[in-house]
Amino acid sequence: MEKKNLKIWTDEENDTRLVKRFVNLPQGLKGSKCSKCGSSNLTGAIITETADEYDPNIVCLDCGYWRD
């Protein structure tokens, strides 16, 4: 799935935030797996107001689940 067509979701049902931009996954999280689908196809993203390039939100590129 391409990043630009990715529909993201989180555990909060009413959360309608969108990805502002994608960034690199932090070194310490490389090899991590999605807690929902088990995929290791993760990337960093700027979604919340507190996220930045050094501490991004984490998005699964397979299922679209994101977390802080």
C-alpha positions in Angstrom: 0.0 0.0 0.0 1.3 3.4 -0.9 1.7 5.9 1.9 -0.4 8.6 0.3 -3.4 6.2 0.1 -3.0 4.9 3.6 -6.1 5.1 5.8 -4.9 5.4 9.4 -6.8 4.4 12.5 -6.3 4.2 16.3 -8.0 2.7 19.3 -9.9 6.0 19.8 -13.0 5.6 17.7 -13.7 9.3 17.2 -10.1 10.3 16.3 -10.1 11.8 12.8 -6.5 13.1 12.7 -4.5 12.7 9.5 -0.8 12.2 8.7 0.8 15.6 8.2 4.0 13.9 6.8 6.0 10.7 7.0 9.4 10.6 8.6 12.0 7.9 9.2 11.4 5.3 11.9 13.6 5.9 14.9 16.7 3.6 15.0 15.5 2.0 18.3 12.2 0.9 16.8 13.6 -0.8 13.7 12.5 -4.4 13.8 9.4 -3.6 15.9 6.1 -5.2 15.1 2.6 -3.7 14.9 0.6 -4.5 18.0 -2.6 -5.1 15.9 -1.5 -7.1 12.9 2.0 -8.2 13.7 3.6 -6.6 10.6 7.1 -5.2 10.8 6.3 -2.7 8.0 6.3 0.4 10.3 7.2 4.0 9.6 7.3 7.3 11.5 4.7 10.0 11.0 3.8 13.4 12.2 0.1 13.1 13.3 -0.2 14.6 16.8 0.8 18.1 17.9 3.7 16.7 20.0 5.2 14.4 17.4 8.4 15.4 15.6 11.2 13.8 13.5 13.0 12.6 16.7 9.9 11.2 18.5 7.3 10.5 15.7 4.0 8.7 15.9 4.4 5.1 14.6 2.2 3.9 11.7 1.8 0.4 10.3 1.9 0.6 6.6 0.0 -2.7 6.3 -3.1 -2.2 8.4 -2.9 1.6 9.0 -2.9 1.4 12.9 -1.0 4.3 14.5 0.1 5.1 18.0 1.9 7.8 19.9 
